[in-house]
């Protein structure tokens, strides 16, 4: 459930929770004074996350490097015809 924080010029900040993410949530009415309020953007609060979660997120951002020794051993295929590019001609 996404939450969005808005700043009312008179009442201050308030947070609204939505059941969906569709639509533009750039403005909302203040529940106290019914004044139109603009959305406040902040950096994600990663300082409050568990260290294991943060490290997993960082590892997921880069592709894993694989060595040839890590790959399964497969035999090289020997072509069945002397000219494999002429299959069935």
PDB file of N, CA, C and O in Angstrom:
ATOM      1  N   UNK A   1       0.843  -1.159   0.000  1.00  0.00           N
ATOM      2  CA  UNK A   1       0.000   0.000   0.000  1.00  0.00           C
ATOM      3  C   UNK A   1       0.900   1.237   0.000  1.00  0.00           C
ATOM      4  O   UNK A   1       1.605   1.474   0.981  1.00  0.00           O
ATOM      5  N   UNK A   2       0.895   2.026  -1.069  1.00  0.00           N
ATOM      6  CA  UNK A   2       1.782   3.184  -1.126  1.00  0.00           C
ATOM      7  C   UNK A   2       1.294   4.319  -0.240  1.00  0.00           C
ATOM      8  O   UNK A   2       0.093   4.555  -0.107  1.00  0.00           O
ATOM      9  N   UNK A   3       2.243   5.013   0.359  1.00  0.00           N
ATOM     10  CA  UNK A   3       1.924   6.188   1.166  1.00  0.00           C
ATOM     11  C   UNK A   3       2.583   7.397   0.530  1.00  0.00           C
ATOM     12  O   UNK A   3       3.706   7.315   0.033  1.00  0.00           O
ATOM     13  N   UNK A   4       1.884   8.510   0.548  1.00  0.00           N
ATOM     14  CA  UNK A   4       2.385   9.753  -0.021  1.00  0.00           C
ATOM     15  C   UNK A   4       2.268  10.840   1.035  1.00  0.00           C
ATOM     16  O   UNK A   4       1.258  10.937   1.732  1.00  0.00           O
ATOM     17  N   UNK A   5       3.314  11.660   1.148  1.00  0.00           N
ATOM     18  CA  UNK A   5       3.328  12.755   2.111  1.00  0.00           C
ATOM     19  C   UNK A   5       3.070  14.057   1.366  1.00  0.00           C
ATOM     20  O   UNK A   5       3.644  14.306   0.306  1.00  0.00           O
ATOM     21  N   UNK A   6       2.199  14.880   1.934  1.00  0.00           N
ATOM     22  CA  UNK A   6       1.834  16.163   1.345  1.00  0.00           C
ATOM     23  C   UNK A   6       2.104  17.264   2.360  1.00  0.00           C
ATOM     24  O   UNK A   6       2.155  17.015   3.565  1.00  0.00           O
ATOM     25  N   UNK A   7       2.276  18.500   1.853  1.00  0.00           N
ATOM     26  CA  UNK A   7       2.543  19.645   2.719  1.00  0.00           C
ATOM     27  C   UNK A   7       1.447  20.676   2.538  1.00  0.00           C
ATOM     28  O   UNK A   7       1.312  21.278   1.473  1.00  0.00           O
ATOM     29  N   UNK A   8       0.665  20.874   3.591  1.00  0.00           N
ATOM     30  CA  UNK A   8      -0.388  21.882   3.601  1.00  0.00           C
ATOM     31  C   UNK A   8       0.237  23.210   4.046  1.00  0.00           C
ATOM     32  O   UNK A   8       0.990  23.226   5.019  1.00  0.00           O
ATOM     33  N   UNK A   9      -0.055  24.320   3.363  1.00  0.00           N
ATOM     34  CA  UNK A   9       0.534  25.599   3.756  1.00  0.00           C
ATOM     35  C   UNK A   9       0.125  26.043   5.163  1.00  0.00           C
ATOM     36  O   UNK A   9       0.873  26.766   5.822  1.00  0.00           O
ATOM     37  N   UNK A  10      -1.048  25.620   5.625  1.00  0.00           N
ATOM     38  CA  UNK A  10      -1.526  26.047   6.943  1.00  0.00           C
ATOM     39  C   UNK A  10      -1.285  25.004   8.032  1.00  0.00           C
ATOM     40  O   UNK A  10      -0.841  25.346   9.128  1.00  0.00           O
ATOM     41  N   UNK A  11      -1.572  23.744   7.741  1.00  0.00           N
ATOM     42  CA  UNK A  11      -1.550  22.699   8.778  1.00  0.00           C
ATOM     43  C   UNK A  11      -0.226  21.943   8.856  1.00  0.00           C
ATOM     44  O   UNK A  11       0.065  21.337   9.888  1.00  0.00           O
ATOM     45  N   UNK A  12       0.571  21.960   7.815  1.00  0.00           N
ATOM     46  CA  UNK A  12       1.834  21.220   7.827  1.00  0.00           C
ATOM     47  C   UNK A  12       1.728  19.918   7.048  1.00  0.00           C
ATOM     48  O   UNK A  12       0.887  19.780   6.159  1.00  0.00           O
ATOM     49  N   UNK A  13       2.587  18.967   7.388  1.00  0.00           N
ATOM     50  CA  UNK A  13       2.649  17.705   6.651  1.00  0.00           C
ATOM     51  C   UNK A  13       1.574  16.721   7.096  1.00  0.00           C
ATOM     52  O   UNK A  13       1.188  16.671   8.263  1.00  0.00           O
ATOM     53  N   UNK A  14       1.106  15.943   6.127  1.00  0.00           N
ATOM     54  CA  UNK A  14       0.203  14.830   6.422  1.00  0.00           C
ATOM     55  C   UNK A  14       0.455  13.731   5.398  1.00  0.00           C
ATOM     56  O   UNK A  14       0.942  13.993   4.298  1.00  0.00           O
ATOM     57  N   UNK A  15       0.120  12.512   5.767  1.00  0.00           N
ATOM     58  CA  UNK A  15       0.378  11.349   4.918  1.00  0.00           C
ATOM     59  C   UNK A  15      -0.936  10.689   4.546  1.00  0.00           C
ATOM     60  O   UNK A  15      -1.819  10.519   5.386  1.00  0.00           O
ATOM     61  N   UNK A  16      -1.056  10.321   3.283  1.00  0.00           N
ATOM     62  CA  UNK A  16      -2.230   9.592   2.798  1.00  0.00           C
ATOM     63  C   UNK A  16      -1.781   8.229   2.302  1.00  0.00           C
ATOM     64  O   UNK A  16      -0.722   8.095   1.690  1.00  0.00           O
ATOM     65  N   UNK A  17      -2.595   7.226   2.572  1.00  0.00           N
ATOM     66  CA  UNK A  17      -2.335   5.856   2.125  1.00  0.00           C
ATOM     67  C   UNK A  17      -3.349   5.530   1.041  1.00  0.00           C
ATOM     68  O   UNK A  17      -4.544   5.773   1.204  1.00  0.00           O
ATOM     69  N   UNK A  18      -2.863   4.975  -0.072  1.00  0.00           N
ATOM     70  CA  UNK A  18      -3.731   4.635  -1.194  1.00  0.00           C
ATOM     71  C   UNK A  18      -3.738   3.125  -1.400  1.00  0.00           C
ATOM     72  O   UNK A  18      -2.763   2.440  -1.090  1.00  0.00           O
ATOM     73  N   UNK A  19      -4.852   2.617  -1.928  1.00  0.00           N
ATOM     74  CA  UNK A  19      -4.965   1.185  -2.236  1.00  0.00           C
ATOM     75  C   UNK A  19      -4.346   0.846  -3.581  1.00  0.00           C
ATOM     76  O   UNK A  19      -4.179  -0.330  -3.902  1.00  0.00           O
ATOM     77  N   UNK A  20      -4.003   1.848  -4.370  1.00  0.00           N
ATOM     78  CA  UNK A  20      -3.476   1.622  -5.714  1.00  0.00           C
ATOM     79  C   UNK A  20      -2.386   2.654  -6.000  1.00  0.00           C
ATOM     80  O   UNK A  20      -2.234   3.639  -5.277  1.00  0.00           O
ATOM     81  N   UNK A  21      -1.637   2.405  -7.064  1.00  0.00           N
ATOM     82  CA  UNK A  21      -0.578   3.330  -7.452  1.00  0.00           C
ATOM     83  C   UNK A  21      -0.923   4.077  -8.737  1.00  0.00           C
ATOM     84  O   UNK A  21      -0.148   4.919  -9.189  1.00  0.00           O
ATOM     85  N   UNK A  22      -2.060   3.782  -9.318  1.00  0.00           N
ATOM     86  CA  UNK A  22      -2.402   4.422 -10.581  1.00  0.00           C
ATOM     87  C   UNK A  22      -2.822   5.877 -10.334  1.00  0.00           C
ATOM     88  O   UNK A  22      -3.273   6.243  -9.248  1.00  0.00           O
ATOM     89  N   UNK A  23      -2.663   6.666 -11.351  1.00  0.00           N
ATOM     90  CA  UNK A  23      -3.036   8.066 -11.255  1.00  0.00           C
ATOM     91  C   UNK A  23      -1.889   8.922 -10.746  1.00  0.00           C
ATOM     92  O   UNK A  23      -0.862   8.421 -10.286  1.00  0.00           O
ATOM     93  N   UNK A  24      -2.093  10.206 -10.842  1.00  0.00           N
ATOM     94  CA  UNK A  24      -1.082  11.160 -10.399  1.00  0.00           C
ATOM     95  C   UNK A  24      -1.454  11.674  -9.013  1.00  0.00           C
ATOM     96  O   UNK A  24      -2.512  12.274  -8.825  1.00  0.00           O
ATOM     97  N   UNK A  25      -0.587  11.436  -8.060  1.00  0.00           N
ATOM     98  CA  UNK A  25      -0.832  11.884  -6.688  1.00  0.00           C
ATOM     99  C   UNK A  25       0.070  13.078  -6.388  1.00  0.00           C
ATOM    100  O   UNK A  25       0.850  13.048  -5.436  1.00  0.00           O
ATOM    101  N   UNK A  26      -0.039  14.126  -7.198  1.00  0.00           N
ATOM    102  CA  UNK A  26       0.802  15.305  -7.023  1.00  0.00           C
ATOM    103  C   UNK A  26       0.180  16.295  -6.045  1.00  0.00           C
ATOM    104  O   UNK A  26       0.894  17.054  -5.389  1.00  0.00           O
ATOM    105  N   UNK A  27      -1.136  16.290  -5.945  1.00  0.00           N
ATOM    106  CA  UNK A  27      -1.840  17.205  -5.043  1.00  0.00           C
ATOM    107  C   UNK A  27      -2.956  16.451  -4.330  1.00  0.00           C
ATOM    108  O   UNK A  27      -3.517  15.490  -4.855  1.00  0.00           O
ATOM    109  N   UNK A  28      -3.262  16.912  -3.123  1.00  0.00           N
ATOM    110  CA  UNK A  28      -4.350  16.311  -2.349  1.00  0.00           C
ATOM    111  C   UNK A  28      -4.952  17.380  -1.449  1.00  0.00           C
ATOM    112  O   UNK A  28      -4.312  18.383  -1.136  1.00  0.00           O
ATOM    113  N   UNK A  29      -6.190  17.148  -1.041  1.00  0.00           N
ATOM    114  CA  UNK A  29      -6.847  18.076  -0.120  1.00  0.00           C
ATOM    115  C   UNK A  29      -6.466  17.751   1.308  1.00  0.00           C
ATOM    116  O   UNK A  29      -6.419  16.584   1.697  1.00  0.00           O
ATOM    117  N   UNK A  30      -6.196  18.781   2.084  1.00  0.00           N
ATOM    118  CA  UNK A  30      -5.903  18.606   3.502  1.00  0.00           C
ATOM    119  C   UNK A  30      -7.195  18.195   4.209  1.00  0.00           C
ATOM    120  O   UNK A  30      -8.257  18.752   3.934  1.00  0.00           O
ATOM    121  N   UNK A  31      -7.108  17.232   5.109  1.00  0.00           N
ATOM    122  CA  UNK A  31      -8.297  16.742   5.812  1.00  0.00           C
ATOM    123  C   UNK A  31      -8.823  17.763   6.820  1.00  0.00           C
ATOM    124  O   UNK A  31     -10.011  17.750   7.144  1.00  0.00           O
ATOM    125  N   UNK A  32      -7.960  18.642   7.317  1.00  0.00           N
ATOM    126  CA  UNK A  32      -8.378  19.614   8.335  1.00  0.00           C
ATOM    127  C   UNK A  32      -8.977  20.878   7.731  1.00  0.00           C
ATOM    128  O   UNK A  32     -10.051  21.316   8.144  1.00  0.00           O
ATOM    129  N   UNK A  33      -8.280  21.471   6.744  1.00  0.00           N
ATOM    130  CA  UNK A  33      -8.728  22.764   6.223  1.00  0.00           C
ATOM    131  C   UNK A  33      -9.206  22.704   4.768  1.00  0.00           C
ATOM    132  O   UNK A  33      -9.589  23.732   4.210  1.00  0.00           O
ATOM    133  N   UNK A  34      -9.192  21.532   4.150  1.00  0.00           N
ATOM    134  CA  UNK A  34      -9.634  21.315   2.765  1.00  0.00           C
ATOM    135  C   UNK A  34      -8.872  22.162   1.744  1.00  0.00           C
ATOM    136  O   UNK A  34      -9.383  22.447   0.661  1.00  0.00           O
ATOM    137  N   UNK A  35      -7.668  22.555   2.090  1.00  0.00           N
ATOM    138  CA  UNK A  35      -6.849  23.340   1.172  1.00  0.00           C
ATOM    139  C   UNK A  35      -6.010  22.393   0.312  1.00  0.00           C
ATOM    140  O   UNK A  35      -5.596  21.330   0.775  1.00  0.00           O
ATOM    141  N   UNK A  36      -5.762  22.780  -0.936  1.00  0.00           N
ATOM    142  CA  UNK A  36      -4.983  21.955  -1.842  1.00  0.00           C
ATOM    143  C   UNK A  36      -3.519  21.956  -1.408  1.00  0.00           C
ATOM    144  O   UNK A  36      -2.926  23.014  -1.199  1.00  0.00           O
ATOM    145  N   UNK A  37      -2.945  20.766  -1.277  1.00  0.00           N
ATOM    146  CA  UNK A  37      -1.575  20.612  -0.782  1.00  0.00           C
ATOM    147  C   UNK A  37      -0.733  19.888  -1.818  1.00  0.00           C
ATOM    148  O   UNK A  37      -1.224  19.010  -2.528  1.00  0.00           O
ATOM    149  N   UNK A  38       0.536  20.262  -1.900  1.00  0.00           N
ATOM    150  CA  UNK A  38       1.456  19.640  -2.855  1.00  0.00           C
ATOM    151  C   UNK A  38       2.198  18.484  -2.207  1.00  0.00           C
ATOM    152  O   UNK A  38       2.407  18.457  -0.994  1.00  0.00           O
ATOM    153  N   UNK A  39       2.591  17.531  -3.040  1.00  0.00           N
ATOM    154  CA  UNK A  39       3.300  16.347  -2.564  1.00  0.00           C
ATOM    155  C   UNK A  39       4.741  16.692  -2.197  1.00  0.00           C
ATOM    156  O   UNK A  39       5.374  17.529  -2.841  1.00  0.00           O
ATOM    157  N   UNK A  40       5.253  16.031  -1.148  1.00  0.00           N
ATOM    158  CA  UNK A  40       6.622  16.210  -0.682  1.00  0.00           C
ATOM    159  C   UNK A  40       7.415  14.976  -1.095  1.00  0.00           C
ATOM    160  O   UNK A  40       6.991  13.848  -0.846  1.00  0.00           O
ATOM    161  N   UNK A  41       8.571  15.194  -1.729  1.00  0.00           N
ATOM    162  CA  UNK A  41       9.437  14.089  -2.149  1.00  0.00           C
ATOM    163  C   UNK A  41      10.632  14.013  -1.215  1.00  0.00           C
ATOM    164  O   UNK A  41      11.260  15.025  -0.903  1.00  0.00           O
ATOM    165  N   UNK A  42      10.935  12.804  -0.775  1.00  0.00           N
ATOM    166  CA  UNK A  42      12.067  12.577   0.121  1.00  0.00           C
ATOM    167  C   UNK A  42      12.860  11.378  -0.367  1.00  0.00           C
ATOM    168  O   UNK A  42      12.372  10.552  -1.138  1.00  0.00           O
ATOM    169  N   UNK A  43      14.095  11.309   0.102  1.00  0.00           N
ATOM    170  CA  UNK A  43      14.929  10.142  -0.197  1.00  0.00           C
ATOM    171  C   UNK A  43      14.396   8.953   0.588  1.00  0.00           C
ATOM    172  O   UNK A  43      13.846   9.138   1.674  1.00  0.00           O
ATOM    173  N   UNK A  44      14.543   7.733   0.067  1.00  0.00           N
ATOM    174  CA  UNK A  44      14.092   6.557   0.814  1.00  0.00           C
ATOM    175  C   UNK A  44      14.857   6.425   2.125  1.00  0.00           C
ATOM    176  O   UNK A  44      16.031   6.785   2.209  1.00  0.00           O
ATOM    177  N   UNK A  45      14.194   5.915   3.128  1.00  0.00           N
ATOM    178  CA  UNK A  45      14.784   5.829   4.467  1.00  0.00           C
ATOM    179  C   UNK A  45      15.553   4.517   4.611  1.00  0.00           C
ATOM    180  O   UNK A  45      15.161   3.637   5.377  1.00  0.00           O
ATOM    181  N   UNK A  46      16.641   4.400   3.872  1.00  0.00           N
ATOM    182  CA  UNK A  46      17.427   3.174   3.923  1.00  0.00           C
ATOM    183  C   UNK A  46      18.250   3.075   5.196  1.00  0.00           C
ATOM    184  O   UNK A  46      18.729   1.993   5.533  1.00  0.00           O
ATOM    185  N   UNK A  47      18.424   4.177   5.906  1.00  0.00           N
ATOM    186  CA  UNK A  47      19.197   4.107   7.153  1.00  0.00           C
ATOM    187  C   UNK A  47      18.462   3.321   8.234  1.00  0.00           C
ATOM    188  O   UNK A  47      19.085   2.899   9.208  1.00  0.00           O
ATOM    189  N   UNK A  48      17.168   3.117   8.090  1.00  0.00           N
ATOM    190  CA  UNK A  48      16.397   2.369   9.075  1.00  0.00           C
ATOM    191  C   UNK A  48      16.210   0.904   8.668  1.00  0.00           C
ATOM    192  O   UNK A  48      15.603   0.126   9.404  1.00  0.00           O
ATOM    193  N   UNK A  49      16.731   0.533   7.502  1.00  0.00           N
ATOM    194  CA  UNK A  49      16.587  -0.849   7.041  1.00  0.00           C
ATOM    195  C   UNK A  49      17.600  -1.754   7.719  1.00  0.00           C
ATOM    196  O   UNK A  49      18.623  -1.304   8.234  1.00  0.00           O
ATOM    197  N   UNK A  50      17.290  -3.031   7.705  1.00  0.00           N
ATOM    198  CA  UNK A  50      18.204  -4.043   8.211  1.00  0.00           C
ATOM    199  C   UNK A  50      19.419  -4.122   7.284  1.00  0.00           C
ATOM    200  O   UNK A  50      19.275  -3.992   6.068  1.00  0.00           O
ATOM    201  N   UNK A  51      20.604  -4.333   7.842  1.00  0.00           N
ATOM    202  CA  UNK A  51      21.826  -4.391   7.037  1.00  0.00           C
ATOM    203  C   UNK A  51      21.798  -5.527   6.027  1.00  0.00           C
ATOM    204  O   UNK A  51      22.355  -5.397   4.937  1.00  0.00           O
ATOM    205  N   UNK A  52      21.160  -6.637   6.370  1.00  0.00           N
ATOM    206  CA  UNK A  52      21.068  -7.755   5.435  1.00  0.00           C
ATOM    207  C   UNK A  52      20.237  -7.372   4.210  1.00  0.00           C
ATOM    208  O   UNK A  52      20.566  -7.753   3.087  1.00  0.00           O
ATOM    209  N   UNK A  53      19.179  -6.629   4.428  1.00  0.00           N
ATOM    210  CA  UNK A  53      18.325  -6.204   3.320  1.00  0.00           C
ATOM    211  C   UNK A  53      19.079  -5.225   2.423  1.00  0.00           C
ATOM    212  O   UNK A  53      19.015  -5.325   1.198  1.00  0.00           O
ATOM    213  N   UNK A  54      19.789  -4.285   3.030  1.00  0.00           N
ATOM    214  CA  UNK A  54      20.552  -3.314   2.245  1.00  0.00           C
ATOM    215  C   UNK A  54      21.633  -3.988   1.410  1.00  0.00           C
ATOM    216  O   UNK A  54      21.814  -3.655   0.239  1.00  0.00           O
ATOM    217  N   UNK A  55      22.352  -4.936   2.008  1.00  0.00           N
ATOM    218  CA  UNK A  55      23.415  -5.607   1.256  1.00  0.00           C
ATOM    219  C   UNK A  55      22.828  -6.448   0.126  1.00  0.00           C
ATOM    220  O   UNK A  55      23.426  -6.533  -0.946  1.00  0.00           O
ATOM    221  N   UNK A  56      21.679  -7.067   0.343  1.00  0.00           N
ATOM    222  CA  UNK A  56      21.025  -7.858  -0.706  1.00  0.00           C
ATOM    223  C   UNK A  56      20.581  -6.956  -1.857  1.00  0.00           C
ATOM    224  O   UNK A  56      20.689  -7.338  -3.022  1.00  0.00           O
ATOM    225  N   UNK A  57      20.087  -5.772  -1.538  1.00  0.00           N
ATOM    226  CA  UNK A  57      19.686  -4.827  -2.575  1.00  0.00           C
ATOM    227  C   UNK A  57      20.890  -4.393  -3.400  1.00  0.00           C
ATOM    228  O   UNK A  57      20.799  -4.286  -4.623  1.00  0.00           O
ATOM    229  N   UNK A  58      22.012  -4.142  -2.742  1.00  0.00           N
ATOM    230  CA  UNK A  58      23.220  -3.733  -3.450  1.00  0.00           C
ATOM    231  C   UNK A  58      23.741  -4.853  -4.348  1.00  0.00           C
ATOM    232  O   UNK A  58      24.169  -4.599  -5.474  1.00  0.00           O
ATOM    233  N   UNK A  59      23.705  -6.087  -3.854  1.00  0.00           N
ATOM    234  CA  UNK A  59      24.165  -7.214  -4.659  1.00  0.00           C
ATOM    235  C   UNK A  59      23.267  -7.434  -5.863  1.00  0.00           C
ATOM    236  O   UNK A  59      23.736  -7.877  -6.912  1.00  0.00           O
ATOM    237  N   UNK A  60      21.989  -7.132  -5.728  1.00  0.00           N
ATOM    238  CA  UNK A  60      21.046  -7.344  -6.818  1.00  0.00           C
ATOM    239  C   UNK A  60      21.171  -6.325  -7.933  1.00  0.00           C
ATOM    240  O   UNK A  60      20.601  -6.520  -9.007  1.00  0.00           O
ATOM    241  N   UNK A  61      21.903  -5.240  -7.706  1.00  0.00           N
ATOM    242  CA  UNK A  61      22.037  -4.200  -8.712  1.00  0.00           C
ATOM    243  C   UNK A  61      23.090  -4.532  -9.767  1.00  0.00           C
ATOM    244  O   UNK A  61      23.068  -3.960 -10.856  1.00  0.00           O
ATOM    245  N   UNK A  62      24.000  -5.435  -9.467  1.00  0.00           N
ATOM    246  CA  UNK A  62      25.070  -5.778 -10.400  1.00  0.00           C
ATOM    247  C   UNK A  62      24.940  -7.238 -10.819  1.00  0.00           C
ATOM    248  O   UNK A  62      24.560  -8.090 -10.015  1.00  0.00           O
ATOM    249  N   UNK A  63      25.256  -7.521 -12.077  1.00  0.00           N
ATOM    250  CA  UNK A  63      25.184  -8.917 -12.512  1.00  0.00           C
ATOM    251  C   UNK A  63      26.271  -9.753 -11.853  1.00  0.00           C
ATOM    252  O   UNK A  63      27.351  -9.252 -11.539  1.00  0.00           O
ATOM    253  N   UNK A  64      25.978 -11.008 -11.651  1.00  0.00           N
ATOM    254  CA  UNK A  64      26.931 -11.927 -11.041  1.00  0.00           C
ATOM    255  C   UNK A  64      27.939 -12.364 -12.096  1.00  0.00           C
ATOM    256  O   UNK A  64      27.559 -12.707 -13.216  1.00  0.00           O
ATOM    257  N   UNK A  65      29.219 -12.353 -11.744  1.00  0.00           N
ATOM    258  CA  UNK A  65      30.271 -12.765 -12.665  1.00  0.00           C
ATOM    259  C   UNK A  65      30.427 -14.277 -12.568  1.00  0.00           C
ATOM    260  O   UNK A  65      30.556 -14.830 -11.476  1.00  0.00           O
ATOM    261  N   UNK A  66      30.414 -14.939 -13.726  1.00  0.00           N
ATOM    262  CA  UNK A  66      30.513 -16.393 -13.770  1.00  0.00           C
ATOM    263  C   UNK A  66      31.794 -16.770 -14.497  1.00  0.00           C
ATOM    264  O   UNK A  66      32.087 -16.244 -15.570  1.00  0.00           O
ATOM    265  N   UNK A  67      32.551 -17.676 -13.910  1.00  0.00           N
ATOM    266  CA  UNK A  67      33.761 -18.197 -14.553  1.00  0.00           C
ATOM    267  C   UNK A  67      33.413 -19.423 -15.383  1.00  0.00           C
ATOM    268  O   UNK A  67      32.378 -20.054 -15.171  1.00  0.00           O
ATOM    269  N   UNK A  68      34.280 -19.754 -16.326  1.00  0.00           N
ATOM    270  CA  UNK A  68      34.044 -20.927 -17.160  1.00  0.00           C
ATOM    271  C   UNK A  68      34.027 -22.195 -16.314  1.00  0.00           C
ATOM    272  O   UNK A  68      33.324 -23.151 -16.644  1.00  0.00           O
ATOM    273  N   UNK A  69      34.792 -22.212 -15.229  1.00  0.00           N
ATOM    274  CA  UNK A  69      34.830 -23.403 -14.373  1.00  0.00           C
ATOM    275  C   UNK A  69      33.509 -23.606 -13.637  1.00  0.00           C
ATOM    276  O   UNK A  69      33.202 -24.721 -13.217  1.00  0.00           O
ATOM    277  N   UNK A  70      32.723 -22.538 -13.476  1.00  0.00           N
ATOM    278  CA  UNK A  70      31.432 -22.648 -12.803  1.00  0.00           C
ATOM    279  C   UNK A  70      30.351 -23.236 -13.703  1.00  0.00           C
ATOM    280  O   UNK A  70      29.326 -23.710 -13.212  1.00  0.00           O
ATOM    281  N   UNK A  71      30.570 -23.208 -15.014  1.00  0.00           N
ATOM    282  CA  UNK A  71      29.576 -23.710 -15.958  1.00  0.00           C
ATOM    283  C   UNK A  71      29.601 -25.232 -15.996  1.00  0.00           C
ATOM    284  O   UNK A  71      30.638 -25.834 -15.717  1.00  0.00           O
ATOM    285  N   UNK A  72      28.478 -25.868 -16.336  1.00  0.00           N
ATOM    286  CA  UNK A  72      28.470 -27.335 -16.416  1.00  0.00           C
ATOM    287  C   UNK A  72      29.329 -27.811 -17.586  1.00  0.00           C
ATOM    288  O   UNK A  72      29.410 -27.153 -18.623  1.00  0.00           O
ATOM    289  N   UNK A  73      29.961 -28.955 -17.401  1.00  0.00           N
ATOM    290  CA  UNK A  73      30.793 -29.529 -18.461  1.00  0.00           C
ATOM    291  C   UNK A  73      29.900 -30.117 -19.543  1.00  0.00           C
ATOM    292  O   UNK A  73      29.002 -30.909 -19.258  1.00  0.00           O
ATOM    293  N   UNK A  74      30.147 -29.730 -20.761  1.00  0.00           N
ATOM    294  CA  UNK A  74      29.393 -30.300 -21.881  1.00  0.00           C
ATOM    295  C   UNK A  74      30.383 -30.695 -22.966  1.00  0.00           C
ATOM    296  O   UNK A  74      31.369 -30.002 -23.220  1.00  0.00           O
ATOM    297  N   UNK A  75      30.097 -31.814 -23.591  1.00  0.00           N
ATOM    298  CA  UNK A  75      30.975 -32.306 -24.645  1.00  0.00           C
ATOM    299  C   UNK A  75      30.768 -31.475 -25.901  1.00  0.00           C
ATOM    300  O   UNK A  75      29.664 -31.012 -26.187  1.00  0.00           O
ATOM    301  N   UNK A  76      31.841 -31.300 -26.634  1.00  0.00           N
ATOM    302  CA  UNK A  76      31.728 -30.584 -27.894  1.00  0.00           C
ATOM    303  C   UNK A  76      31.014 -31.483 -28.890  1.00  0.00           C
ATOM    304  O   UNK A  76      31.314 -32.672 -28.995  1.00  0.00           O
ATOM    305  N   UNK A  77      30.077 -30.912 -29.612  1.00  0.00           N
ATOM    306  CA  UNK A  77      29.305 -31.679 -30.577  1.00  0.00           C
ATOM    307  C   UNK A  77      30.098 -31.843 -31.863  1.00  0.00           C
ATOM    308  O   UNK A  77      30.678 -30.893 -32.389  1.00  0.00           O
ATOM    309  N   UNK A  78      30.106 -33.038 -32.339  1.00  0.00           N
ATOM    310  CA  UNK A  78      30.747 -33.340 -33.616  1.00  0.00           C
ATOM    311  C   UNK A  78      29.660 -33.274 -34.678  1.00  0.00           C
ATOM    312  O   UNK A  78      28.623 -33.922 -34.537  1.00  0.00           O
ATOM    313  N   UNK A  79      29.878 -32.505 -35.734  1.00  0.00           N
ATOM    314  CA  UNK A  79      28.838 -32.421 -36.764  1.00  0.00           C
ATOM    315  C   UNK A  79      28.606 -33.779 -37.420  1.00  0.00           C
ATOM    316  O   UNK A  79      29.546 -34.537 -37.660  1.00  0.00           O
ATOM    317  N   UNK A  80      27.339 -34.072 -37.704  1.00  0.00           N
ATOM    318  CA  UNK A  80      26.989 -35.365 -38.293  1.00  0.00           C
ATOM    319  C   UNK A  80      27.259 -35.391 -39.792  1.00  0.00           C
ATOM    320  O   UNK A  80      27.434 -36.464 -40.370  1.00  0.00           O
ATOM    321  N   UNK A  81      27.295 -34.236 -40.420  1.00  0.00           N
ATOM    322  CA  UNK A  81      27.582 -34.158 -41.855  1.00  0.00           C
ATOM    323  C   UNK A  81      28.910 -33.421 -42.041  1.00  0.00           C
ATOM    324  O   UNK A  81      29.321 -32.652 -41.173  1.00  0.00           O
ATOM    325  N   UNK A  82      29.575 -33.656 -43.167  1.00  0.00           N
ATOM    326  CA  UNK A  82      30.844 -32.959 -43.378  1.00  0.00           C
ATOM    327  C   UNK A  82      30.671 -31.444 -43.518  1.00  0.00           C
ATOM    328  O   UNK A  82      31.596 -30.677 -43.249  1.00  0.00           O
ATOM    329  N   UNK A  83      29.482 -31.028 -43.941  1.00  0.00           N
ATOM    330  CA  UNK A  83      29.192 -29.594 -44.067  1.00  0.00           C
ATOM    331  C   UNK A  83      27.904 -29.292 -43.300  1.00  0.00           C
ATOM    332  O   UNK A  83      26.825 -29.357 -43.889  1.00  0.00           O
ATOM    333  N   UNK A  84      27.979 -28.966 -42.013  1.00  0.00           N
ATOM    334  CA  UNK A  84      26.762 -28.791 -41.210  1.00  0.00           C
ATOM    335  C   UNK A  84      25.909 -27.607 -41.644  1.00  0.00           C
ATOM    336  O   UNK A  84      24.719 -27.566 -41.331  1.00  0.00           O
ATOM    337  N   UNK A  85      26.476 -26.661 -42.344  1.00  0.00           N
ATOM    338  CA  UNK A  85      25.694 -25.522 -42.781  1.00  0.00           C
ATOM    339  C   UNK A  85      24.793 -25.876 -43.966  1.00  0.00           C
ATOM    340  O   UNK A  85      23.930 -25.082 -44.341  1.00  0.00           O
ATOM    341  N   UNK A  86      24.983 -27.057 -44.560  1.00  0.00           N
ATOM    342  CA  UNK A  86      24.148 -27.509 -45.667  1.00  0.00           C
ATOM    343  C   UNK A  86      23.221 -28.621 -45.187  1.00  0.00           C
ATOM    344  O   UNK A  86      23.204 -29.708 -45.763  1.00  0.00           O
ATOM    345  N   UNK A  87      22.485 -28.364 -44.179  1.00  0.00           N
ATOM    346  CA  UNK A  87      21.622 -29.390 -43.599  1.00  0.00           C
ATOM    347  C   UNK A  87      20.472 -29.715 -44.547  1.00  0.00           C
ATOM    348  O   UNK A  87      19.654 -28.850 -44.859  1.00  0.00           O
ATOM    349  N   UNK A  88      20.413 -30.962 -45.001  1.00  0.00           N
ATOM    350  CA  UNK A  88      19.295 -31.447 -45.793  1.00  0.00           C
ATOM    351  C   UNK A  88      19.229 -30.942 -47.217  1.00  0.00           C
ATOM    352  O   UNK A  88      18.149 -30.983 -47.806  1.00  0.00           O
ATOM    353  N   UNK A  89      20.296 -30.475 -47.801  1.00  0.00           N
ATOM    354  CA  UNK A  89      20.249 -29.980 -49.180  1.00  0.00           C
ATOM    355  C   UNK A  89      20.797 -30.989 -50.127  1.00  0.00           C
ATOM    356  O   UNK A  89      20.837 -30.746 -51.333  1.00  0.00           O
TER     357      UNK A  89
END
